[in-house]
Amino acid sequence: MDDSSVISISLPKGIRTPGERLQGTVDLDINLIKEKKVESVSLALRGELKVWWSLHNGNGVYNVTREKYPIFQEQTFTLWQKGNAFPSARDGIARIPFDCIIPNGDFPPSIETGSPDTGAKVHYSLRAIGSRTGWFKQNIKVHYVFPFLPFDISASPSYSLSPVPSYSLSRGRYDWKSYAVAENVRKGLLGSSGQIRAELILPDIPQIPLFRIIPIRLRIRSRSKQLPHSMANNPTAFDFPRNPKLSEMQLMFKRFATVSTSTGAKRTVEDDLGLQAGFGTPTDYAQGQNWGKDVEVSTVPPFWTLDESDPQFGYWNEEINFSSTIVFRCPPPIQRQYLTTTYQLELTVDLPGLGNKVTLSVSPLVFTSGILPRQEINPGLTVPNNRRAPSPRSRSPSPMPHISSEIDLPPSYYQVPPYEEEQPLNSNEKGSGDYRNLTTQ
């Protein structure tokens, strides 16, 4: 029998932030609680950083080492004990309300990165435990894992005035910032080279907010091989390279995560976060149906330019411009002792011919949650009989629409495997709840 049929946690879905109050219920199946001889039910609020890495022992076997560190001190309180009456039940289910507050602090965002061999997870959850007596009886454990984002505390969060995902950054005032690369390309193994100049243009803002529509422009200029001036009125001489097709370009979003161990060892892993903004060809058929339909395209007809070093020669040129948008949903970058992450956009123009691939990498991209801080709340927990009610001087959060957008997290983020549950805190952190080793470097 699954533990969630005995005990379950009900809480509205959504992204959580520092100082936010969590209000929900722990639901108990009264008959199963009695059948399983549960002595008490408690609830804990947890935030943890988990890292793992593997080492090859030379015999074809990988040994995986895991470490776990608290992000904030675990808060635990008892909801029910044997001998106490159950709250009023409906259909045999007793719903016990809880009210707890996520501490205020500089905590990292939710993330799961890497692979089964090497990676890290920043995990926030509520854990309900049904305690049972007897060495042969396992406790009942149920988790409710939720996504968490820190506040945007940047100097000028003018783009953060609305948490609504449809808010477009293009309505703001800003300059553009250009990134460019130029590479020679050849139609065949022999012969002179033409040139492709690829340019990626983004808003020139210090941090990119999540869940907002971010405009992006690509400009590709193609230049022919060197031609005699007699070809200046003959555009048919311009045969390669020509403007690339949308399918010959891809814009890939990548994350690089450096995982560190308590011994000081480091290992960097790369996460492929997928194609962006309608460029490239998705492997998923359903996604590919409408992929790229919103990309706006304009072209500059072929034009002749002189070779500045020798006016007897020149080049045919043409240009194609793409305008599109991106909505980023990644966890913001993390700079901690045991985990650092950076992000990169990688534009690739893949033309016909051997080795005619032009790549432009833009990094590091700096993201912010785009969520403005609310009024400060004093951390505290309340239980049904209000034995630990918040101080009367505490203030509730100022009204703010709940963030309905979702962070890009793998399904495994919302799961707690048994080996993670039983894994103890690192000895230098165990029981302390001290997150000093996890603060920003």
C-alpha positions as CSV (number, residue, x, y, z in Angstrom):
1,M,0.0,0.0,0.0
2,D,1.3,3.4,-1.0
3,D,2.0,5.7,2.0
4,S,0.1,8.5,0.3
5,S,-3.1,6.5,0.7
6,V,-2.6,6.8,4.5
7,I,-1.3,10.4,4.7
8,S,-1.3,13.1,2.1
9,I,-0.5,16.8,1.9
10,S,-2.7,19.3,0.2
11,L,-1.3,22.7,-0.8
12,P,-2.1,25.1,-3.7
13,K,0.4,24.7,-6.5
14,G,2.8,27.5,-7.5
15,I,6.2,28.9,-7.2
16,R,7.2,29.9,-3.6
17,T,9.4,32.8,-2.5
18,P,11.3,33.8,0.7
19,G,9.0,34.7,3.6
20,E,5.9,33.1,2.0
21,R,3.3,31.6,4.2
22,L,2.4,28.0,3.3
23,Q,-1.2,27.1,4.3
24,G,-2.7,23.7,3.6
25,T,-3.9,20.5,5.2
26,V,-2.4,17.1,6.0
27,D,-5.1,14.6,5.3
28,L,-5.3,11.4,7.3
29,D,-7.3,8.3,6.4
30,I,-8.6,7.5,9.9
31,N,-9.2,3.8,9.4
32,L,-5.7,3.3,7.8
33,I,-4.1,5.4,10.6
34,K,-5.6,3.0,13.1
35,E,-4.8,-0.1,11.0
36,K,-1.2,0.9,10.6
37,K,-0.9,1.7,14.4
38,V,0.4,5.2,13.7
39,E,1.4,6.9,17.0
40,S,1.8,10.5,15.8
41,V,1.9,12.6,12.7
42,S,4.4,15.4,12.3
43,L,5.2,17.9,9.5
44,A,8.6,19.4,8.5
45,L,9.6,22.2,6.2
46,R,12.9,21.5,4.5
47,G,15.4,23.1,2.1
48,E,18.4,21.0,1.0
49,L,21.2,21.0,-1.5
50,K,22.1,17.5,-2.7
51,V,25.2,16.7,-4.8
52,W,26.4,13.4,-6.2
53,W,29.2,12.2,-8.4
54,S,30.5,8.8,-9.6
55,L,34.0,7.4,-9.7
56,H,35.1,4.4,-11.8
57,N,36.8,1.7,-9.7
58,G,38.5,0.1,-12.7
59,N,36.4,-3.0,-12.7
60,G,33.5,-1.6,-14.7
61,V,31.7,-0.5,-11.6
62,Y,30.8,3.1,-10.7
63,N,30.7,4.1,-7.1
64,V,28.3,7.0,-6.5
65,T,29.0,9.3,-3.6
66,R,26.3,11.6,-2.3
67,E,26.4,14.7,0.0
68,K,23.5,16.7,1.4
69,Y,23.5,20.1,3.0
70,P,20.7,22.1,4.7
71,I,19.7,25.4,3.1
72,F,17.9,26.6,6.2
73,Q,17.1,25.0,9.6
74,E,14.5,22.3,9.3
75,Q,11.2,23.3,11.0
76,T,9.2,20.4,12.5
77,F,6.0,20.3,14.5
78,T,3.5,17.7,15.6
79,L,0.0,17.7,14.1
80,W,-1.6,14.8,15.9
81,Q,-0.7,12.2,18.6
82,K,-2.4,9.0,19.5
83,G,-5.0,9.6,22.2
84,N,-6.0,13.0,20.8
85,A,-9.3,13.3,19.0
86,F,-9.2,13.6,15.2
87,P,-10.6,16.8,13.7
88,S,-14.0,16.5,12.1
89,A,-13.8,14.0,9.3
90,R,-15.6,13.7,6.0
91,D,-15.7,10.3,4.1
92,G,-13.3,9.0,6.7
93,I,-10.6,11.6,6.0
94,A,-9.4,14.0,8.7
95,R,-8.0,17.2,7.4
96,I,-5.6,18.9,9.8
97,P,-4.7,22.5,8.8
98,F,-1.1,23.7,8.9
99,D,0.4,27.2,8.6
100,C,4.2,27.7,8.2
101,I,6.5,30.3,6.8
102,I,9.5,29.8,4.5
103,P,12.4,31.7,6.2
104,N,13.7,34.9,4.7
105,G,17.2,34.5,3.3
106,D,19.5,34.4,0.3
107,F,18.5,30.9,-0.7
108,P,19.2,29.4,-4.1
109,P,16.4,28.6,-6.6
110,S,15.0,25.1,-7.1
111,I,17.1,23.2,-9.6
112,E,18.0,19.7,-10.7
113,T,21.0,19.5,-13.0
114,G,23.5,17.0,-14.4
115,S,23.0,13.2,-14.9
116,P,22.8,10.1,-12.8
117,D,26.6,10.1,-12.7
118,T,27.2,13.7,-11.6
119,G,24.8,16.4,-10.7
120,A,23.1,18.4,-8.0
121,K,19.6,19.3,-6.8
122,V,18.3,22.2,-4.7
123,H,15.2,20.8,-3.1
124,Y,12.4,22.4,-1.1
125,S,9.6,20.3,0.4
126,L,7.2,19.5,3.1
127,R,7.5,16.1,4.7
128,A,4.7,14.4,6.7
129,I,5.8,11.5,8.9
130,G,3.5,9.0,10.5
131,S,5.5,7.5,13.4
132,R,5.1,3.8,14.3
133,T,6.6,2.0,17.2
134,G,8.5,-1.3,16.9
135,W,11.8,-1.9,15.1
136,F,10.1,-3.9,12.4
137,K,7.7,-1.2,11.5
138,Q,8.7,1.5,9.0
139,N,7.4,5.0,9.5
140,I,5.0,6.4,6.9
141,K,6.7,9.2,4.9
142,V,5.0,11.5,2.4
143,H,6.6,14.5,0.6
144,Y,5.2,17.5,-1.1
145,V,7.9,19.1,-3.2
146,F,7.5,22.6,-4.4
147,P,9.5,25.0,-6.7
148,F,11.2,28.0,-5.1
149,L,12.6,31.2,-6.6
150,P,14.5,34.0,-4.8
151,F,13.3,37.6,-5.1
152,D,14.7,40.0,-7.7
153,I,16.8,42.5,-5.7
154,S,18.6,44.0,-8.7
155,A,19.1,47.8,-8.7
156,S,16.6,48.6,-11.4
157,P,13.9,46.0,-11.8
158,S,11.7,48.2,-14.0
159,Y,10.9,45.1,-16.1
160,S,9.6,43.3,-13.0
161,L,6.5,45.4,-12.4
162,S,4.2,42.6,-13.5
163,P,4.4,38.9,-12.7
164,V,2.0,38.1,-15.6
165,P,3.8,35.9,-18.2
166,S,2.3,37.9,-21.1
167,Y,4.1,41.0,-20.0
168,S,6.5,41.9,-22.8
169,L,9.9,43.4,-22.3
170,S,9.5,45.0,-25.7
171,R,7.3,47.6,-24.1
172,G,10.2,48.9,-22.2
173,R,13.0,51.3,-23.2
174,Y,16.4,49.9,-23.6
175,D,19.3,49.7,-26.0
176,W,20.4,46.6,-27.9
177,K,23.6,44.6,-27.4
178,S,25.1,42.8,-30.3
179,Y,27.3,39.6,-30.3
180,A,28.9,38.6,-33.6
181,V,31.3,36.2,-35.3
182,A,32.6,35.9,-38.8
183,E,33.9,32.7,-40.4
184,N,35.2,31.7,-43.8
185,V,33.2,29.0,-45.7
186,R,33.9,27.1,-48.9
187,K,31.6,25.6,-51.5
188,G,34.1,22.7,-52.1
189,L,37.4,21.4,-50.8
190,L,39.2,23.6,-53.3
191,G,38.7,27.2,-54.3
192,S,38.4,30.5,-52.6
193,S,36.5,31.2,-49.4
194,G,33.3,33.2,-48.9
195,Q,32.3,34.5,-45.5
196,I,29.4,34.2,-43.1
197,R,28.9,36.9,-40.4
198,A,26.4,35.9,-37.7
199,E,25.1,38.4,-35.3
200,L,22.8,37.8,-32.3
201,I,21.2,40.9,-30.8
202,L,19.5,41.0,-27.3
203,P,18.2,43.8,-25.1
204,D,21.0,45.5,-23.2
205,I,19.8,44.9,-19.7
206,P,21.8,43.8,-16.7
207,Q,19.6,40.8,-15.9
208,I,17.1,38.9,-18.0
209,P,13.8,38.3,-16.1
210,L,12.1,35.0,-16.2
211,F,8.6,34.4,-17.6
212,R,8.7,37.6,-19.7
213,I,8.7,37.9,-23.5
214,I,12.3,38.7,-24.5
215,P,12.8,40.0,-28.1
216,I,15.7,38.6,-30.0
217,R,17.2,39.4,-33.4
218,L,19.5,37.4,-35.7
219,R,21.3,39.0,-38.6
220,I,23.2,36.8,-41.1
221,R,25.4,38.5,-43.8
222,S,26.7,36.3,-46.6
223,R,29.7,37.5,-48.6
224,S,30.9,35.8,-51.8
225,K,34.5,34.8,-52.6
226,Q,36.6,37.6,-54.1
227,L,35.5,38.4,-57.6
228,P,36.9,40.7,-60.3
229,H,35.2,44.1,-60.7
230,S,33.8,42.9,-64.0
231,M,31.3,40.9,-62.0
232,A,29.9,44.0,-60.3
233,N,26.8,44.0,-62.5
234,N,26.4,40.2,-62.7
235,P,24.6,39.0,-59.5
236,T,24.4,35.5,-61.0
237,A,28.1,35.2,-60.1
238,F,27.0,35.1,-56.5
239,D,26.5,31.4,-55.9
240,F,27.9,30.8,-52.4
241,P,27.3,31.3,-49.6
242,R,23.7,32.4,-49.8
243,N,21.2,33.3,-47.1
244,P,20.6,30.3,-44.8
245,K,17.2,28.8,-44.4
246,L,15.5,28.7,-41.1
247,S,16.1,25.0,-40.9
248,E,19.9,25.5,-41.4
249,M,20.1,27.5,-38.2
250,Q,19.6,26.5,-34.6
251,L,19.6,28.4,-31.4
252,M,20.4,26.2,-28.5
253,F,20.1,27.0,-24.8
254,K,22.7,25.4,-22.5
255,R,23.5,25.2,-18.8
256,F,26.9,24.4,-17.3
257,A,26.9,23.2,-13.7
258,T,30.1,22.8,-11.6
259,V,29.5,20.4,-8.8
260,S,32.0,20.5,-5.9
261,T,32.6,18.0,-3.1
262,S,33.5,18.4,0.5
263,T,37.0,17.3,-0.4
264,G,37.4,20.1,-2.9
265,A,37.1,18.1,-6.1
266,K,35.1,19.7,-8.9
267,R,33.4,18.4,-12.0
268,T,31.4,20.3,-14.6
269,V,28.4,18.9,-16.5
270,E,26.5,20.3,-19.4
271,D,22.7,20.4,-19.7
272,D,21.1,20.8,-23.1
273,L,18.0,22.9,-22.5
274,G,16.6,22.7,-26.0
275,L,16.1,24.8,-29.1
276,Q,14.8,28.3,-28.7
277,A,12.8,31.1,-30.5
278,G,11.7,28.9,-33.4
279,F,15.1,28.2,-34.9
280,G,16.3,24.7,-35.9
281,T,14.2,21.6,-36.3
282,P,12.7,20.0,-33.2
283,T,12.9,16.2,-32.9
284,D,9.5,16.2,-31.2
285,Y,6.8,16.0,-34.0
286,A,4.1,17.8,-32.0
287,Q,6.4,20.7,-31.2
288,G,7.5,20.9,-34.8
289,Q,4.0,21.5,-36.1
290,N,4.0,25.2,-35.2
291,W,7.8,25.7,-34.7
292,G,9.1,28.8,-36.3
293,K,5.8,30.2,-37.5
294,D,6.2,33.4,-35.4
295,V,9.7,34.2,-36.7
296,E,9.6,37.3,-38.8
297,V,12.0,37.3,-41.7
298,S,13.3,40.2,-43.9
299,T,16.0,40.2,-46.5
300,V,18.4,42.7,-48.1
301,P,18.8,42.1,-51.9
302,P,22.3,41.2,-53.2
303,F,24.6,44.2,-53.3
304,W,28.2,44.8,-54.5
305,T,31.1,46.1,-52.3
306,L,34.6,46.9,-53.3
307,D,37.6,45.1,-51.8
308,E,39.2,48.0,-49.8
309,S,42.7,46.5,-50.3
310,D,42.3,46.2,-54.1
311,P,39.5,48.1,-55.9
312,Q,40.0,45.8,-58.9
313,F,38.1,43.2,-57.0
314,G,35.0,43.1,-54.9
315,Y,32.3,40.9,-53.3
316,W,28.6,40.1,-53.7
317,N,26.8,40.4,-50.4
318,E,23.3,39.7,-49.1
319,E,21.7,39.8,-45.7
320,I,18.8,38.1,-43.9
321,N,17.3,39.3,-40.6
322,F,15.2,37.3,-38.2
323,S,13.0,38.7,-35.4
324,S,11.6,36.4,-32.7
325,T,11.0,36.1,-29.0
326,I,12.1,33.9,-26.1
327,V,10.5,33.2,-22.7
328,F,13.1,31.8,-20.3
329,R,11.9,29.5,-17.5
330,C,15.2,28.3,-16.1
331,P,16.3,28.6,-12.5
332,P,18.5,31.7,-12.1
333,P,22.3,31.2,-12.0
334,I,23.7,29.8,-8.7
335,Q,27.0,30.8,-7.1
336,R,27.5,28.6,-4.1
337,Q,30.3,26.7,-2.5
338,Y,29.1,23.3,-3.7
339,L,27.3,24.3,-6.9
340,T,27.7,27.0,-9.5
341,T,25.7,27.3,-12.7
342,T,26.0,29.5,-15.9
343,Y,23.9,29.8,-19.0
344,Q,24.7,30.1,-22.7
345,L,22.9,30.7,-26.0
346,E,24.6,29.0,-28.9
347,L,23.7,30.0,-32.5
348,T,24.8,27.6,-35.2
349,V,24.5,28.3,-38.9
350,D,25.1,25.0,-40.8
351,L,25.5,25.5,-44.5
352,P,26.0,22.9,-47.3
353,G,29.6,21.7,-47.7
354,L,32.2,20.1,-45.5
355,G,32.9,22.0,-42.3
356,N,30.7,25.0,-43.2
357,K,29.4,25.4,-39.7
358,V,29.5,28.8,-38.0
359,T,29.0,28.9,-34.2
360,L,28.4,31.9,-32.0
361,S,28.2,31.5,-28.2
362,V,26.8,34.1,-25.9
363,S,27.6,33.7,-22.2
364,P,27.2,34.1,-19.4
365,L,23.5,35.0,-19.5
366,V,22.4,36.4,-16.2
367,F,18.8,35.8,-15.1
368,T,16.6,37.0,-12.3
369,S,13.3,35.7,-11.1
370,G,11.6,39.1,-11.8
371,I,9.7,38.8,-8.6
372,L,9.8,41.8,-6.4
373,P,10.2,41.5,-2.6
374,R,7.2,41.8,-0.4
375,Q,6.9,43.1,3.1
376,E,9.2,41.3,5.5
377,I,7.7,38.5,7.6
378,N,9.1,37.1,10.8
379,P,9.6,33.4,10.4
380,G,7.4,31.2,12.5
381,L,5.1,28.2,12.5
382,T,1.6,27.7,13.6
383,V,-0.1,24.5,14.5
384,P,-3.8,23.7,15.0
385,N,-3.8,24.9,18.6
386,N,-1.6,28.0,17.8
387,R,1.1,26.9,20.2
388,R,3.7,28.6,18.0
389,A,1.8,31.4,16.4
390,P,3.8,34.2,14.7
391,S,4.6,37.3,16.7
392,P,1.8,39.9,16.8
393,R,4.2,42.3,15.2
394,S,4.6,40.0,12.1
395,R,3.0,41.3,9.0
396,S,1.4,39.3,6.2
397,P,2.7,39.6,2.7
398,S,1.5,42.6,0.7
399,P,-1.0,41.6,-1.9
400,M,0.7,40.1,-5.0
401,P,-0.7,37.9,-7.7
402,H,0.4,34.3,-7.2
403,I,3.0,33.2,-9.8
404,S,1.3,30.6,-12.0
405,S,4.2,30.2,-14.4
406,E,6.3,27.1,-14.1
407,I,10.1,26.7,-13.8
408,D,11.7,24.2,-16.2
409,L,12.4,21.3,-13.8
410,P,12.5,17.6,-14.7
411,P,9.8,15.3,-13.3
412,S,12.5,13.7,-11.0
413,Y,12.8,17.0,-9.1
414,Y,9.3,16.3,-7.6
415,Q,10.3,12.9,-6.4
416,V,12.3,11.8,-3.3
417,P,14.0,8.4,-3.9
418,P,14.5,6.3,-0.7
419,Y,18.3,6.8,-0.8
420,E,17.8,10.6,-0.7
421,E,15.4,10.3,2.2
422,E,17.7,8.2,4.3
423,Q,20.9,10.1,3.4
424,P,22.2,11.9,6.5
425,L,23.3,15.5,6.5
426,N,27.0,16.1,6.0
427,S,28.8,15.8,9.3
428,N,30.0,19.4,9.3
429,E,26.4,20.5,8.9
430,K,24.4,17.8,10.7
431,G,21.8,19.2,13.0
432,S,23.0,22.7,12.8
433,G,20.7,24.1,10.1
434,D,23.6,26.4,9.3
435,Y,23.7,27.5,5.6
436,R,26.8,29.6,5.8
437,N,28.6,27.2,3.5
438,L,25.9,27.7,1.0
439,T,26.0,31.5,0.8
440,T,27.1,33.4,-2.3
441,Q,30.7,33.2,-3.0
